[in-house]
Amino acid sequence: MHHFDYSFLDKGMLPAGLLNVTADIYSLRVMALDRKAKYQDVFTELAEIAKVQSVKSSNEIEGIVTTDERIREIVNGSSAPLNHNEQEIAGYRDALAEIHRGYADLEFRESDILRLHTIMMNMAGYSYAGKYKEFDNDIIEEDKNGRRRVRFHPTSAADTPEEMEQLILAYQEARDNVNVNQLLLIPCVILDFLCIHPFRDGNGRISRLLSLLLLYRNGFDAGKYISFEEQINLRKGNYYDALKKSSAGWHENENDYFAFIMEFLTTLYMCYKELDKRFAVIGNRKVTKQARIEATVLNSLTPISKSDVTKILPDVSPTTIEAVLGQMVKSGSIRKIGSGKGTKYIRN
């Protein structure tokens, strides 16, 4: 059985790269907290957008898809699920809402983990919702030619309850150690959870929900405003490579957590960087939508298109963006490059 021990985080022997990205995250968090205190309405809009993106991306990673329009309708509660995939999507919506509403009262403990799994799987009517797996499960990967192979043998069904108990106790011990940086501890716990693979189905989605829960509880809430799950999906290749590296030798207690820690922190860093981009302001100007559009274009070092601005500021309508870009061209602050769909803008 695996021995859960996070004492290496208390020894100070950590790679410089990890320390650097951790410091950057802390710095960006300070700016985000200051902005949120002043401009709650902007963050409220971003949270509504991120909620839809999170539900879409976390399910998409597992091959559970529907149209963007249906995703929005399901997440916003304006339509009931029409098929099995949509039931799965609605289940993640409900579990995510549970974390957003009650993360302060939830913990990384068995009762809450099983409860989140129940909420997530109930909509689709699974009889094993909220229960650990009863049969052994392997993690299978498929190459480009369609050939399958076992990528990892998780903990056996028989050993799962005990290993989950040991994981939770080890986490609690490290959580209470003031010398352990919680931001480094979280990805270690998530990696171990994934290696146990305690459920028959839904382990990846639950791991992402638990990631948000632990991040929120430790004051890192960028994933509420910039979808953490979407960033994982965008970096899916890197994510799975890091997971593979850090799970090698796990059963023999010889695995190295650092590849997964680095990828996890990079994903969180990208959330904070995206939040910083969406909140670009010039000096102490009032944060209006026009000011954010202007700042986004003027602060770009390379030519930027209307669609680029739309992605950076998803809470601003394309019509508003187009109008502001036209005003900026007319005033001479920016100039157009190209024409038609290839039109881009750059500071004069």
C-alpha positions as CSV (number, residue, x, y, z in Angstrom):
1,M,0.0,0.0,0.0
2,H,1.1,3.6,-0.6
3,H,2.5,5.5,2.3
4,F,1.0,9.1,2.4
5,D,3.7,11.4,3.7
6,Y,4.0,15.1,2.8
7,S,6.8,15.9,5.2
8,F,9.1,16.6,2.2
9,L,7.2,19.9,1.9
10,D,8.5,20.9,5.3
11,K,12.2,20.4,4.5
12,G,12.7,23.5,2.3
13,M,14.3,21.4,-0.4
14,L,12.1,22.6,-3.2
15,P,12.9,23.4,-6.9
16,A,13.5,27.1,-7.6
17,G,10.9,27.0,-10.4
18,L,8.2,26.0,-7.9
19,L,9.1,28.8,-5.5
20,N,9.1,31.4,-8.3
21,V,5.7,30.5,-9.7
22,T,4.3,30.3,-6.1
23,A,5.6,33.8,-5.4
24,D,4.0,35.1,-8.7
25,I,0.7,33.6,-7.7
26,Y,0.7,35.2,-4.3
27,S,1.6,38.6,-5.9
28,L,-1.3,38.3,-8.5
29,R,-3.7,37.2,-5.7
30,V,-3.0,40.5,-3.8
31,M,-3.9,42.5,-6.9
32,A,-7.1,40.4,-7.5
33,L,-8.3,40.8,-3.9
34,D,-7.8,44.5,-4.1
35,R,-9.7,44.8,-7.4
36,K,-12.5,42.5,-6.1
37,A,-13.0,44.8,-3.1
38,K,-13.4,47.8,-5.4
39,Y,-15.3,46.4,-8.3
40,Q,-17.5,43.5,-7.1
41,D,-19.9,44.0,-10.1
42,V,-17.2,43.1,-12.6
43,F,-16.2,40.0,-10.7
44,T,-19.9,39.0,-10.4
45,E,-20.2,39.1,-14.2
46,L,-16.9,37.1,-14.6
47,A,-18.1,34.5,-12.1
48,E,-21.3,33.8,-14.1
49,I,-19.2,33.3,-17.3
50,A,-16.6,31.1,-15.6
51,K,-19.4,28.9,-14.2
52,V,-20.5,28.0,-17.7
53,Q,-17.0,27.5,-18.9
54,S,-16.1,25.3,-15.9
55,V,-19.1,23.0,-16.4
56,K,-18.4,22.7,-20.1
57,S,-14.7,22.1,-19.8
58,S,-14.7,19.6,-16.9
59,N,-17.2,17.4,-18.8
60,E,-15.5,17.9,-22.2
61,I,-12.3,16.5,-20.8
62,E,-14.2,13.3,-20.1
63,G,-15.8,13.3,-23.6
64,I,-19.2,14.5,-22.2
65,V,-20.4,17.2,-24.6
66,T,-23.3,19.1,-26.0
67,T,-23.7,22.5,-27.7
68,D,-22.6,25.7,-26.1
69,E,-26.2,27.0,-26.2
70,R,-27.4,23.9,-24.3
71,I,-24.6,24.2,-21.8
72,R,-25.6,27.8,-21.0
73,E,-29.3,26.8,-20.7
74,I,-28.5,23.9,-18.4
75,V,-26.1,25.8,-16.2
76,N,-28.5,28.8,-15.9
77,G,-31.4,26.5,-15.1
78,S,-33.5,27.6,-18.0
79,S,-33.8,24.1,-19.4
80,A,-33.9,20.5,-18.0
81,P,-31.5,17.9,-19.3
82,L,-32.7,16.2,-22.4
83,N,-30.4,13.2,-22.5
84,H,-27.8,11.2,-20.6
85,N,-24.9,13.6,-21.4
86,E,-26.9,16.6,-20.3
87,Q,-27.7,14.8,-17.0
88,E,-24.0,14.4,-16.4
89,I,-23.4,18.0,-17.2
90,A,-26.2,19.1,-14.8
91,G,-24.7,16.9,-12.1
92,Y,-21.4,18.7,-12.3
93,R,-23.3,22.1,-12.3
94,D,-25.0,21.1,-9.0
95,A,-21.7,19.9,-7.4
96,L,-19.9,23.0,-8.5
97,A,-22.7,25.2,-7.1
98,E,-22.4,23.3,-3.8
99,I,-18.7,24.3,-3.6
100,H,-19.4,27.9,-4.5
101,R,-22.1,28.2,-1.9
102,G,-20.6,26.2,0.9
103,Y,-16.8,25.8,0.5
104,A,-16.3,27.3,4.0
105,D,-18.2,24.5,5.6
106,L,-16.9,21.7,3.3
107,E,-13.7,19.8,4.0
108,F,-11.4,17.2,2.5
109,R,-13.0,14.5,4.5
110,E,-14.8,11.3,3.5
111,S,-18.4,12.5,4.2
112,D,-18.0,15.6,2.0
113,I,-16.1,13.8,-0.8
114,L,-18.9,11.1,-1.0
115,R,-21.5,13.8,-0.8
116,L,-20.0,15.7,-3.8
117,H,-19.9,12.5,-5.7
118,T,-23.5,11.8,-4.9
119,I,-24.6,15.2,-6.0
120,M,-22.6,14.9,-9.3
121,M,-23.8,11.5,-10.2
122,N,-27.4,11.5,-8.9
123,M,-28.9,13.4,-11.8
124,A,-27.9,10.6,-14.2
125,G,-29.4,8.0,-11.8
126,Y,-26.2,6.0,-11.1
127,S,-26.8,3.4,-8.3
128,Y,-23.1,3.8,-7.2
129,A,-23.4,7.6,-6.6
130,G,-21.6,8.4,-3.4
131,K,-20.0,5.0,-3.0
132,Y,-16.4,3.8,-3.4
133,K,-15.8,1.4,-6.2
134,E,-16.7,-2.2,-5.7
135,F,-14.5,-3.6,-8.5
136,D,-10.9,-2.8,-9.5
137,N,-10.5,-0.3,-12.3
138,D,-7.6,0.5,-14.6
139,I,-6.8,3.7,-16.3
140,I,-6.7,3.0,-20.0
141,E,-5.1,5.1,-22.7
142,E,-5.6,4.8,-26.5
143,D,-3.0,5.7,-29.1
144,K,-3.6,7.4,-32.4
145,N,-4.1,4.0,-34.1
146,G,-6.8,3.0,-31.6
147,R,-4.7,0.6,-29.6
148,R,-5.4,0.6,-25.9
149,R,-3.1,-0.1,-23.0
150,V,-3.2,0.2,-19.3
151,R,-1.6,3.5,-18.3
152,F,-1.9,3.0,-14.5
153,H,-3.2,0.4,-12.1
154,P,-5.0,2.4,-9.3
155,T,-5.6,1.1,-5.8
156,S,-7.7,-2.0,-5.6
157,A,-11.3,-1.8,-4.6
158,A,-10.6,-3.8,-1.4
159,D,-7.9,-1.3,-0.3
160,T,-9.6,1.9,-1.4
161,P,-11.5,2.7,1.9
162,E,-8.3,2.3,4.0
163,E,-6.1,4.3,1.5
164,M,-8.7,7.1,1.3
165,E,-8.7,7.2,5.1
166,Q,-4.9,7.4,5.2
167,L,-4.9,10.1,2.5
168,I,-7.3,12.2,4.4
169,L,-5.4,11.8,7.7
170,A,-2.1,12.7,6.0
171,Y,-3.7,15.7,4.4
172,Q,-5.1,16.9,7.8
173,E,-1.7,16.5,9.5
174,A,0.1,18.5,6.8
175,R,-2.7,21.1,6.7
176,D,-2.1,21.8,10.4
177,N,1.7,22.1,9.9
178,V,2.5,25.8,9.8
179,N,5.7,25.1,7.9
180,V,3.9,23.4,5.0
181,N,2.8,25.8,2.2
182,Q,-0.8,24.8,1.5
183,L,-0.5,25.8,-2.2
184,L,2.1,23.1,-2.7
185,L,0.2,20.6,-0.6
186,I,-3.0,20.7,-2.6
187,P,-1.7,19.2,-5.8
188,C,0.1,16.4,-3.9
189,V,-3.3,15.5,-2.3
190,I,-5.1,15.7,-5.7
191,L,-2.4,13.5,-7.3
192,D,-2.8,10.8,-4.6
193,F,-6.6,11.0,-4.9
194,L,-6.2,10.3,-8.7
195,C,-3.8,7.4,-8.1
196,I,-6.3,5.8,-5.7
197,H,-9.1,6.4,-8.2
198,P,-11.7,5.7,-5.5
199,F,-14.9,5.7,-7.6
200,R,-16.2,3.6,-10.4
201,D,-16.8,6.7,-12.5
202,G,-16.3,10.5,-12.1
203,N,-12.8,10.5,-10.6
204,G,-11.4,13.2,-12.9
205,R,-14.4,15.5,-12.4
206,I,-14.3,15.0,-8.6
207,S,-10.6,15.7,-8.6
208,R,-11.2,19.1,-10.2
209,L,-14.1,19.9,-7.8
210,L,-11.8,19.0,-4.8
211,S,-9.0,21.2,-6.3
212,L,-11.4,24.2,-6.3
213,L,-12.6,23.3,-2.8
214,L,-9.1,23.3,-1.4
215,L,-8.0,26.3,-3.3
216,Y,-11.0,28.3,-2.2
217,R,-10.6,27.3,1.4
218,N,-7.0,28.6,1.3
219,G,-7.9,31.9,-0.3
220,F,-7.1,31.2,-3.9
221,D,-10.4,31.8,-5.7
222,A,-9.2,32.8,-9.2
223,G,-10.9,29.7,-10.5
224,K,-14.3,31.2,-9.6
225,Y,-13.8,34.0,-12.0
226,I,-11.5,32.4,-14.7
227,S,-12.4,28.7,-15.2
228,F,-9.8,26.5,-13.6
229,E,-11.2,23.5,-15.5
230,E,-11.0,25.4,-18.8
231,Q,-7.3,26.1,-18.2
232,I,-6.7,22.4,-17.6
233,N,-8.6,21.5,-20.8
234,L,-6.5,24.0,-22.7
235,R,-3.3,22.4,-21.3
236,K,-4.6,18.9,-21.3
237,G,-1.5,17.4,-22.9
238,N,0.8,19.0,-20.4
239,Y,-1.6,17.9,-17.6
240,Y,-1.7,14.3,-18.5
241,D,2.1,14.2,-19.1
242,A,2.7,15.6,-15.6
243,L,0.2,13.2,-14.1
244,K,2.0,10.3,-15.8
245,K,5.4,11.4,-14.6
246,S,4.3,12.0,-11.0
247,S,2.4,8.7,-10.7
248,A,5.3,6.6,-11.9
249,G,6.5,4.4,-8.9
250,W,3.5,5.5,-6.8
251,H,2.7,2.1,-5.5
252,E,6.3,1.6,-4.5
253,N,6.4,5.0,-2.8
254,E,9.1,6.2,-5.2
255,N,7.1,8.7,-7.2
256,D,8.1,12.4,-7.6
257,Y,5.3,14.9,-7.0
258,F,7.1,17.9,-8.5
259,A,6.0,17.6,-12.1
260,F,2.3,17.5,-11.1
261,I,2.8,20.3,-8.6
262,M,4.4,22.5,-11.2
263,E,1.6,21.8,-13.8
264,F,-1.1,22.4,-11.2
265,L,0.5,25.7,-10.1
266,T,1.0,26.8,-13.7
267,T,-2.7,26.2,-14.3
268,L,-3.6,28.4,-11.3
269,Y,-1.1,31.0,-12.4
270,M,-2.7,31.1,-15.8
271,C,-6.1,31.7,-14.1
272,Y,-4.6,34.7,-12.2
273,K,-2.9,36.0,-15.4
274,E,-6.1,35.7,-17.4
275,L,-8.0,37.5,-14.6
276,D,-5.3,40.2,-14.7
277,K,-5.8,40.6,-18.5
278,R,-9.6,40.8,-18.2
279,F,-9.2,43.5,-15.6
280,A,-6.6,45.6,-17.4
281,V,-6.9,49.2,-16.4
282,I,-4.9,52.3,-17.0
283,G,-3.8,54.0,-13.8
284,N,-6.7,54.7,-11.5
285,R,-9.3,55.3,-14.1
286,K,-12.8,54.1,-13.4
287,V,-13.2,50.5,-14.5
288,T,-15.8,50.8,-17.2
289,K,-16.2,48.3,-20.0
290,Q,-14.9,51.0,-22.4
291,A,-11.8,51.5,-20.2
292,R,-11.1,47.8,-20.1
293,I,-11.4,47.5,-23.9
294,E,-9.1,50.4,-24.4
295,A,-6.6,49.1,-21.9
296,T,-6.6,45.6,-23.4
297,V,-5.7,47.0,-26.9
298,L,-3.3,49.7,-25.7
299,N,-1.4,47.2,-23.4
300,S,-1.0,44.6,-26.1
301,L,2.5,44.4,-27.5
302,T,1.3,42.7,-30.7
303,P,-1.6,43.4,-33.1
304,I,-4.9,42.2,-31.5
305,S,-8.2,41.3,-33.2
306,K,-11.7,41.9,-32.2
307,S,-12.1,38.2,-31.5
308,D,-9.0,38.3,-29.3
309,V,-10.5,41.1,-27.2
310,T,-13.8,39.2,-27.0
311,K,-12.0,36.2,-25.5
312,I,-10.1,38.4,-23.0
313,L,-13.3,40.2,-22.0
314,P,-16.1,37.7,-22.4
315,D,-18.5,39.7,-20.3
316,V,-18.4,42.5,-22.9
317,S,-20.5,42.2,-26.0
318,P,-18.9,42.1,-29.4
319,T,-21.0,45.1,-30.4
320,T,-19.6,47.2,-27.6
321,I,-16.1,46.1,-28.4
322,E,-16.5,46.9,-32.1
323,A,-17.9,50.4,-31.2
324,V,-15.0,51.2,-28.9
325,L,-12.4,50.0,-31.4
326,G,-14.0,52.3,-34.0
327,Q,-13.8,55.2,-31.6
328,M,-10.1,54.5,-30.9
329,V,-9.3,54.3,-34.6
330,K,-11.1,57.6,-35.2
331,S,-9.3,59.3,-32.3
332,G,-5.9,58.0,-33.6
333,S,-4.9,56.1,-30.4
334,I,-4.8,52.9,-32.4
335,R,-4.6,51.9,-36.1
336,K,-6.0,49.1,-38.2
337,I,-3.9,46.4,-39.8
338,G,-5.4,44.2,-42.5
339,S,-9.1,44.0,-43.5
340,G,-12.1,41.9,-43.2
341,K,-11.9,38.9,-40.8
342,G,-8.1,39.4,-40.6
343,T,-8.4,43.0,-39.2
344,K,-6.2,43.6,-36.2
345,Y,-5.4,46.7,-34.1
346,I,-2.2,48.1,-32.7
347,R,-1.3,51.1,-30.6
348,N,-0.2,54.1,-32.6
